[in-house]
């Protein structure tokens, strides 16, 4: 009785995914690494099991996103729009011109970044279920919550890196044109844009966890984009103009939209709050920068936590 030969890839422990006809990857990606992590953890005790599993899932998701050319596509989208706007903005070569360019980029980011983030993350769970990869992970001794958090972390690294590189290319040209004076405003814009992207990625992960099909997740994601980017601002400003609300009620209403927090952070630092809609109202409400940052972090953490809880009830 002969023993079958071990495939070369399995012998060397490689985790290179095999392409699928639909453009996805084999369901076996990363499972060997997770199993190896469990073995190592069992030998050294229970401490450290969860974060090793988390990092393995995040690394696998990161590799899948990079190999599927998502990273290149995201960088190209952000760089193309940012360079186009900075090239044809017509701002004068002065700190004031720098700030006007950043204000224009902030308006662009409010529409572009949430849409790209939702498109990037809407299939993180339901798409993996349809490809068979999620079933394989669920069969392993890994907590489902860490699967969702790890997958979100992997995609968040790709999205944040693409945002920094894409808009950073435009920032480099602005730096050459305007110099260092006023560049701190662009750094604030860049960090706030990363936060905006991660907030909508977290919303996409939650939608993907709750939806049963990719088409449903895509439709809900588009509705979420329309609500937060288009409808919410108009309704909230109408209510504020029609009713005499307290500062606390106004703040809660406006902070219920991550794009409002983004506007307040960016345009508030530029001194453009008087013409920034929600930013002017937030400035009148007296919200400080630490409060805005804390709310931004909440928009990132809370949807991921809810998705981690919802995945425990998901039936495959």
N, C-alpha and C positions, 0 to 999 in steps of 0.2 A: 504494500500500500504506500503510495508516494504522497508526499506533502506538496500541495500547490505552491508555486513560487510566489514570493511577495512582490507586488508591483513596486517599481523603483520609487515612485512618489511616496507610497506608504512607508517604504523602508527608511526613507530619509525624513519622514515626518512633515512633508510639505503640505500646505493648506491651500494651494492654488486652486481656485474654483474653476469648474468646467462650464463653458457657455451653454445656455439653454436656448431653444429655438425662439422663445419670446423675448430674448435679450437679458434674461436674468441669469442666475448662477445656480450651481448644483446645491442641493440641500445639505450636503455634507460639509460645507465650508465651516471651518472653525470648530467642529465638534471634537476632533482629536485633541485640539488645544484645551478645550474645556474639560474633557475627560482627564487629560494629563494634570490639569490644575486641581481637579478633585482628588486625584491620587496623591499628589504632593501635599495637599492640605490635610488629607486624612492621616498621612504619616507624621505631620508636624502638629496635629491638633486642630481644633475647630477655628482657632483664631486666624483671621485673615482670609477665610474662605470667600466671604461675600465680595470683598474688593478685588480679589483675583478673578473671580467669575465676571465681575463688572468690567474689568479692564480687558479681559479676553473678548467679551461680546462687543465692547466699544472698538477694539482694534479690528475685529472682523468686519463690523459695519463700516468702519473707516476705509478699509481696503476695498470693500465692494463698491463704495461710492466713488473712490478714486479710479478704480479699474473700469467703471461704467462711464467714465468721462464726465461725471457730474461736476467735479471740481473745476475742470477746464471750462466747462460751459458757464458755470457761475461767475468765474473770473472774467470771462469774455463779456458776459452781459453787463456786469457792473462797470467794467472798464470802458466799454463802448458808450454807454449812456453818460457816464461821468465825464469822459473826455469830450464827447460831443457837446455837453452842456457848458463845460468850462471853455471850450474853444470858441463857441458862438455866443457866449454870454455878453460880450462887449463891455466887461467891467474895466474900469481904469486901473492903471498900475499904481495902487496905493493900498494902505490898510483898509480904507473904506471899500475899495473895489474887491479886496479879498473877502471881506465880510458879506458883501452882496452876492458874491459867487457861492459862498458857503450857504447863504440863505436859499439861493436857487437850488443848490444840491439837496438841501433838506426837503424842499417841496417835492423834488424828484424821488427822494428816498421814501417818502410817505406812501407813494403809489407803487413804486417798483419793488422795494425790498419785501414788504409783506406778501405780495403776489408770488415772488420767487421762493420765499421761505415756505409758503403753503404748498406750492408745487413740488418742492424738494422733499417735504416730509409727510405728505398725505398718505403715502403707501408704506410707511415704515413698519407697520404691523400687519395691516390687511393685505398688503402686497406680498409680504413674506409668507403669509398663510396660504395664499393662492399658489405660490411657487413651491411650497412644501418645506421651506427652510424652517418655518416657525414650529411645525409639528416635530421636526427633528430636535430642536432645542428644548421643546416642552417635554420630550421623552428623557432628557438628561436630568441628573440631580442638581438642577439650577433653579433657584427661586424665580418665578415668573416676573416678579417686580424688577429684579436685577436685569432681566432680559430687556425689558422696556427702557429702563434707565440707561443701560449700557448702549443699546441701539441709538437712543437719543443723544448720548454723549458723543458717540462716533460721528453722527451726522452733524452735531453742533460744532465739532472741531473743523469739519470740512466747510461748513457754511461760514463760520467766523473767519477762517483763514481766507476763503474766497472773498469775503466782504472787505477784509483789511487789504488784501493784495489788489483787488479790483479798484476800489476807491482810492487806495494808496497810490496807484499809478497816476491818477488825476491829481492827487495831492502833491506828488513829486513835480509835476509840471507847474502847479501853482507856486510851489516853493521856489522854483527857478525864476518864475515871473515876478513874484511879489516879494521874495525874501522871507526872512524869519519873522518879521514884524506882522503880527496877526495870524501866524500859523497855529497858535494855540487854539484858536477858534476851530480850525479844521481838525485838530486832534480831538476836541470835544465832539464835533460832528461825527468823526469816525467811530469813536467809542460808543456814542449813542446809537449809531446805525447798527453796530454789532448787537447791541442790546435789543433793538427793534427786531432784527432778524431772528434772534434766539427766542424772543417772546412769541413770534408767529410760528416758529418751528415747534415750540412747545404746544401751541394750540393745534397744529397739524398732527402731532403725535397723539394728542387726546382724541381728535376726530378719527384718526386711523384705528385707534384702539376700540372705539365704540361702534364704528361702521362694520357692516357685515360683508360689503363688497367694495372694490376699488372705485367703481363708478359712483357709489353713494358717498364715499369719502371725498372724491373729487368735487362732487356737487356741493356738499356741505362746506368744503374749504372755500369754494368760490363765493358762496353765500356769506361766509364769515368775512372774507375780504371786502365784499360790498358793504357789509354792515359796519365794520370798524373803520374803513377808509372813506366811505361815501355817506352812508345814511346816519350814523351815530352823531357825527359832528353837526349836521344840519338840524336834527331833532333836538339835540342838547342845546345848541345856541338858540333855537326857537323857544324852547321852554324857559331858558334863562332870560331871554328878552321879554317874554310874556308874563312871567311870574316873578315875584320878589322872593328870591330864595336866600337862605342864610349862606355865609361863606362855607360852612361845613358841607351843606347840601350841594353847593356848586362844585366844591372840591371832589366830593365822592362821585358826582356825575361825570366830571371830566377825567378823573383818574381811572374810571371804568373802561377807558380806551387807551391801549398802549401807544397809539399814534399821538394822542394828546400829551402824554408824558414825554414822548420824543420831541414834539414841537417845543414844549416848555423848556426842556434841557438845552436844546440847540439854539433856538431863536432867542431865548432869554439871555444867554451868554453873549449874543450878538447885539443886544440892545434893540432888537427888532420886535419886541413883544407887543408894541402898540398896534402893529399891523398883522399880527399872527393869529387872530381869532382866539382859539383856546388858550394860547400862550398869554395873551393879555388878561384873560379872566383868571388864569392860574396865578399870574403875578399879583393881581388885585386880591386874591384869596390869601396871599402871604405864605405859600408853600415854599419850603427851602429846598435846596439842591439835595441834601441827604434824604429828605422825605421822598423826593421824586425818584432817586436812585433805589431806595428801598421798595417803592411800588413797582419799579421796573423789574427788580429781582423777583418780586412776588409773581409778576406775570410770567416769569420763566419757570419758577419752581412749582407753583401750584398746579398748573396743567399737567406737568410731568408726574407729580405726586398722585393726582387723580387718575392718570392713565395707568400708573403702577398698581393702584387699587382695583381699577376696572379690569385689568388683564387677568386677575385671579378668578373672575367670574366668566371669562370668555370660554366658550365651548367650540372646539374645532370640529 
